[in-house]
């Protein structure tokens, strides 16, 4: 598309490398002026430490996106949005819904409704129009997701739906209720079709739990009260907070930025232009 638009072929090239070592050699070559990296925090921060002097970078590592649900919201409106935000692309979205904090009066009801919705979503070939959830990127990821889910259940979380591979590359959409905070599904980005629901009593305790991780990206708040929305949005550790929509809502002209270990720099069309621009000062002296 870039070439059809008139960009010289040498200015934009695609390459699938044969190994991480080759990729690192390319990224850290002194001829590279700017590295834009999307991937794991471990790899991204390592590459940044190896960049040639003067090279700049933008990193996007994903998060463990929290959602805060106020009591009294209409669950019929909330559940479909949570299901979409957590399960589309099989959860392989850097701001995918993962941790949902719900007032204890509605937490189990919401979790069960979410499980019912998830169980009804078709997992199949992603090229088919009726498919809601496609495959994970490789079989090893299916195995990892399954291990994390089994660990959470073994530590006391309640499995409400899913929790098993459907094939070498597909995993059943899964909803867990109240897994422990120490479980991997609660503390690391799962990058799979898994949503966790946690009950809370006090909203500030839920916000504290949401902010407890070294990752911060996008978050969401569902409420009918403006004061609740403003309170939560001002205190959630996130670069963007969606009110009454899921965490993965995005338009290309929005700023997009991971905080803490979740990234460095700001994406989005005008923001990327600014990140990559070099300003030059010219001073003239004339008689």
C-alpha positions in Angstrom: 0.0 0.0 0.0 2.8 2.4 0.8 4.5 1.7 -2.5 1.2 2.1 -4.4 1.0 5.5 -2.7 4.3 6.4 -4.2 6.8 5.6 -1.4 10.2 4.4 -2.9 10.5 0.6 -2.3 13.8 1.0 -0.3 12.1 3.3 2.2 9.8 0.5 3.6 10.8 -3.1 3.7 9.3 -6.1 5.4 11.5 -8.9 6.7 10.8 -12.1 8.7 14.0 -12.9 10.6 15.4 -16.3 11.2 16.3 -15.8 14.8 16.1 -13.4 17.8 19.8 -12.8 17.3 19.3 -11.5 13.8 16.4 -9.3 14.9 18.6 -7.8 17.6 21.5 -7.2 15.2 19.1 -5.3 12.9 17.5 -3.3 15.7 20.7 -2.3 17.3 22.7 -1.5 14.2 24.2 2.1 14.4 22.4 3.0 11.1 19.0 2.7 12.9 17.9 6.2 14.1 14.5 5.1 15.6 13.2 1.7 16.8 9.5 1.1 17.1 8.9 -2.1 19.0 5.7 -4.0 19.9 6.1 -7.1 21.9 7.1 -8.4 25.4 8.5 -6.1 28.0 11.5 -8.3 28.5 12.5 -8.0 24.9 11.6 -4.4 24.5 13.6 -3.1 27.4 16.5 -5.3 26.5 16.6 -3.9 23.0 16.4 -0.4 24.3 19.5 -1.1 26.5 21.3 -2.2 23.4 20.5 0.6 21.0 23.3 2.5 19.3 24.2 5.8 21.0 21.8 8.5 19.8 19.1 6.1 18.6 15.6 6.8 19.9 12.7 4.3 20.4 9.0 3.8 21.1 8.0 0.7 23.0 4.6 -0.9 23.4 4.5 -3.9 25.7 0.8 -4.4 26.6 -0.9 -4.5 30.0 -3.2 -6.4 32.3 -6.1 -4.1 31.6 -8.5 -3.5 34.6 -12.2 -2.6 34.4 -14.1 -1.1 37.3 -17.9 -1.8 37.4 -20.0 0.4 39.7 -23.0 -1.2 41.4 -26.4 -0.6 39.8 -25.2 -0.6 36.2 -27.3 -2.5 33.6 -25.4 -5.8 33.1 -27.2 -6.4 29.8 -25.3 -3.4 28.4 -22.0 -4.2 30.2 -21.5 -7.9 29.5 -21.4 -7.8 25.7 -18.8 -5.0 25.8 -16.7 -6.9 28.3 -16.9 -10.1 26.2 -15.9 -8.3 23.0 -13.1 -6.4 24.7 -11.6 -9.5 26.4 -12.1 -12.2 23.7 -11.9 -10.7 20.2 -8.6 -11.7 18.5 -8.6 -14.5 21.1 -7.5 -12.0 23.7 -4.3 -11.2 21.7 -4.7 -7.5 22.2 -2.3 -5.4 24.3 -5.2 -3.6 26.0 -7.6 -6.6 26.1 -10.0 -6.8 29.1 -8.4 -9.1 31.7 -9.3 -8.0 35.2 -12.9 -6.9 36.0 -13.6 -5.5 39.4 -17.3 -5.6 40.2 -19.2 -4.6 43.4 -19.9 -7.7 45.4 -23.7 -7.2 45.0 -23.4 -8.0 41.3 -20.0 -9.6 40.9 -21.1 -13.3 40.6 -24.2 -12.4 38.5 -22.0 -10.5 36.1 -19.4 -13.2 36.0 -22.0 -15.9 35.2 -23.6 -13.8 32.5 -20.2 -13.1 31.0 -19.5 -16.9 31.1 -22.8 -17.6 29.3 -22.0 -15.1 26.6 -18.4 -16.4 26.2 -19.5 -20.0 26.0 -21.8 -19.1 23.1 -19.1 -17.4 21.0 -18.0 -19.5 18.1 -14.3 -20.5 18.0 -13.3 -21.3 14.4 -11.4 -20.3 11.3 -11.0 -16.5 11.5 -11.7 -16.1 7.8 -15.3 -17.2 8.4 -17.9 -14.5 8.9 -19.6 -16.3 11.8 -16.3 -16.8 13.7 -16.1 -14.7 16.9 -12.8 -16.1 18.3 -9.9 -17.4 16.2 -6.7 -19.2 17.0 -3.7 -18.2 19.2 -0.5 -17.4 17.4 1.1 -20.8 18.0 0.5 -24.1 19.8 2.9 -23.2 22.6 0.7 -20.2 23.6 -2.3 -22.5 23.9 -0.3 -24.7 26.3 0.8 -21.7 28.3 -2.7 -20.2 28.6 -4.0 -23.6 29.8 -1.3 -23.8 32.4 -2.1 -20.4 33.8 -5.8 -21.2 34.0 -5.2 -24.5 35.7 -2.9 -22.8 38.2 -5.5 -20.2 39.0 -8.2 -22.9 39.6 -5.8 -24.9 41.7 -5.1 -21.8 43.9 -8.8 -21.2 44.5 -10.3 -19.5 41.5 -13.6 -20.7 40.2 -13.9 -21.7 36.5 -17.2 -20.6 35.1 -16.7 -21.6 31.4 -13.9 -22.8 29.1 -10.6 -23.8 30.7 -9.5 -26.2 28.0 -7.8 -26.3 24.6 -10.1 -27.0 21.7 -7.3 -27.8 19.3 -3.5 -27.3 19.0 -4.1 -23.6 18.2 -7.5 -22.7 19.7 -8.5 -22.2 23.3 -12.0 -22.1 24.7 -13.1 -18.7 25.8 -12.7 -18.7 29.6 -14.1 -16.8 32.5 -12.6 -17.1 36.0 -14.2 -15.9 39.2 -12.0 -14.4 41.9 -8.7 -16.1 41.2 -6.0 -15.1 43.8 -4.0 -11.9 43.2 -0.8 -13.9 43.1 -1.9 -16.1 40.2 -0.4 -15.4 36.8 -3.9 -14.6 35.4 -4.1 -11.8 37.9 -0.6 -10.5 37.7 0.6 -10.9 34.2 -0.7 -10.3 30.7 -2.4 -13.5 29.6 -2.7 -12.6 25.9 -5.4 -15.3 25.5 -9.2 -15.6 25.6 -9.4 -15.4 29.4 -11.3 -12.8 31.6 -11.1 -12.7 35.4 -13.9 -11.2 37.6 -13.2 -10.0 41.2 -15.7 -8.8 43.8 -15.0 -5.7 45.8 -16.7 -3.9 48.7 -15.0 -0.5 48.7 -14.2 1.2 45.3 -10.8 2.5 46.5 -9.7 -1.0 47.4 -10.6 -2.1 43.9 -8.6 0.8 42.4 -5.7 -0.1 44.6 -5.8 -3.7 43.3 -6.1 -2.5 39.8 -3.0 -0.3 40.3 -0.9 -2.9 42.1 0.9 -4.2 39.1 4.0 -2.8 37.3 2.0 -2.5 34.1 -0.3 0.4 33.2 -2.0 1.0 29.8 -5.7 1.5 29.2 -8.5 1.0 31.7 -12.3 1.2 31.8 -15.1 2.3 34.1 -18.8 1.4 33.9 -21.1 3.6 35.9 -24.2 5.8 35.8 -22.7 8.3 38.2 -20.5 11.1 37.0 -18.8 11.5 40.4 -17.9 7.8 40.4 -16.5 8.0 36.9 -14.4 11.1 37.7 -13.1 9.6 40.9 -12.1 6.3 39.3 -10.6 7.9 36.2 -8.4 10.3 38.1 -7.0 7.5 40.3 -6.6 4.6 38.0 -3.0 4.1 36.8 -3.6 4.3 33.1 -2.8 6.5 30.1 -6.4 6.3 28.9 -9.6 5.5 30.7 -12.8 4.5 28.8 -16.1 5.4 30.5 -18.8 2.9 29.7 -16.8 1.1 27.0 -14.2 -1.7 27.1 -10.5 -1.2 27.5 -9.7 -2.0 23.9 -11.7 0.8 22.4 -9.5 2.8 20.1 -9.4 5.1 17.1 -6.2 5.8 15.2 -6.1 9.5 16.0 -6.2 8.8 19.8 -2.9 8.8 21.8 -1.8 5.3 22.7 0.8 4.9 25.4 1.9 2.2 27.8 3.1 3.5 31.2 5.5 1.9 33.8 6.7 -1.4 32.3 4.0 -1.3 29.6 5.9 1.0 27.2 7.7 4.2 26.3 6.5 7.0 24.1 3.1 7.8 22.6 1.6 6.2 19.5 -1.2 7.4 17.3 -0.8 9.2 14.1 0.1 12.8 15.1 1.8 11.6 18.3 4.1 9.2 16.4 5.0 12.0 14.0 6.0 14.1 17.0 8.0 11.2 18.6 10.0 10.7 15.3 10.5 14.3 14.4 13.8 16.1 15.0 13.6 19.8 15.5 16.4 22.0 14.2 17.2 25.5 15.3 18.8 27.9 12.7 20.2 31.1 14.0 21.0 33.9 11.5 23.3 36.8 12.2 23.3 39.6 9.6 24.6 43.1 9.5 
